[in-house]
Amino acid sequence: MKLYSTNNPNSFVDLKEAVLKGLPDDNGLFMPTSIPTLPDGFISDIKQRTLPEIAFEVCKNLFDGYIVEADLSTIVENAINFPAPLVPLSKDINVLELFHGPSMAFKDFGARFMGQLMGYFNKGESQELNILVATSGDTGGAVAAGFLDAPGINVTILYPSGKVSDIQEKQLTTLGKNITALEIDGTFDDCQRMVKQAFLDKDLCSQMRLASANSINIARLIPQTFYYFEAYKQLEDHTLPIVFSIPSGNFGNLTAGVFAHKMGLPVQQFLAATNINDIIPKYLDTGIYSPKSSTETISNAMDVGDPSNYKRLVDIFKQEGSTWNNMKELLTGYSYTDEATIEGIKEVYSKYGYVIDPHAAIGYLALQKYLKSHEANGIILETAHYAKFKPTMDKALDFEAPVPERLAALSDKEKIAHSMSNSFDEFKTFLLAK
Ligand SMILES: *Cc1c(COP(=O)(O)O)cnc(C)c1O
């Protein structure tokens, strides 16, 4: 398997280099040179496969012999060890629950797979590997859990002070061991900028081995394709066109869906559902991409003002003709305010008796709107368990939705984080002192 940079289609790296580096030197993003269609019969026989078996087949096809099958099978089985059930709400609305992993968010898929893959590639190295990750909420907890105790690997997590929920903060600040949390006085975009700058810094790169764990790492994206197939498998009715509604921030999840589509998954449309940080819906509307600083909302994992995977989407859709037109054929954008989000949570509960989190509530609103003018079978990605956003849930519902034991236990644990300004120099000094 070979990968290139979106900024330079003529320089190639192998999977190991792409995973360990995270970002190419030219500030682009890694993309596989080919995303091959899965073999005939894979889709028609999919009901006979378990989720880890689907994951194995997808990787085998994409990696093309790069990792021997026995090792690949171990990586997949260790990483994908929790289910992704599809819950029907009505005849054309389904919820794909992606929160059954350790941190109760979809990012567990990416983080665990990347942890396994990096551990595999790092075997036999003498110098420690330092993972840097910026989080707007859920990435931190997932990466912390996915890399805890990984031999030879240290993880540093940057999160915006006061902008993640209490539970999210506990998930990334209470594990200790090889996991360090930095509480940044700034926004998620500041955190992301600091991490990006670290990878371009000559002093840091010459003195330590750095790797990224954000959704920009291709190892995060690949496992996110698995559950699109898993969702398809669980659908009862395959006669209507299939639509995925994807609550989006950095657009890793949606990009993974487009990968699955390229591999042969029959999908009619992907709904790019955002909060008022509506850079991609605006782009789909106007053809103009205008990033800006992010605005805080109650669906805070999607508060992104310059979605990093936009570059990958452009790269995929630029193949022939107008990028914008090609993208509009497969993607439709929707955005919603916090008030609408709260109404969405209320409506899903009153109509279907299902407690949906604020992010997927936006996915629900987008799907509802789409279904008003299209006949389709819709799947909403439920990206995190609602209990991670308790204050919002309490505001939306007139009862207290139960908190799973695993999350409730976190409140007794002690937070350990280093406070830091949003200056890159301070971050650099901290890293060099380690
Ligand atoms: C990260 C996250 C998102 C956004 O996913 P992207 O792949 O960055 O678009 C949506 N919902 C929740 C709960 C998340 O944690």
The ligand as an ORCA input file, in Angstrom:
! r2SCAN-3c Opt
* xyz 0 1
  C     -15.521     14.073     16.897
  C     -16.979     14.077     17.004
  C     -17.769     14.472     15.926
  C     -17.179     15.002     14.651
  O     -16.510     14.019     13.918
  P     -15.552     14.432     12.700
  O     -15.038     13.154     12.176
  O     -14.486     15.310     13.259
  O     -16.401     15.158     11.710
  C     -19.138     14.388     16.063
  N     -19.713     13.961     17.210
  C     -18.981     13.602     18.281
  C     -19.662     13.169     19.514
  C     -17.587     13.625     18.205
  O     -16.881     13.271     19.258
*
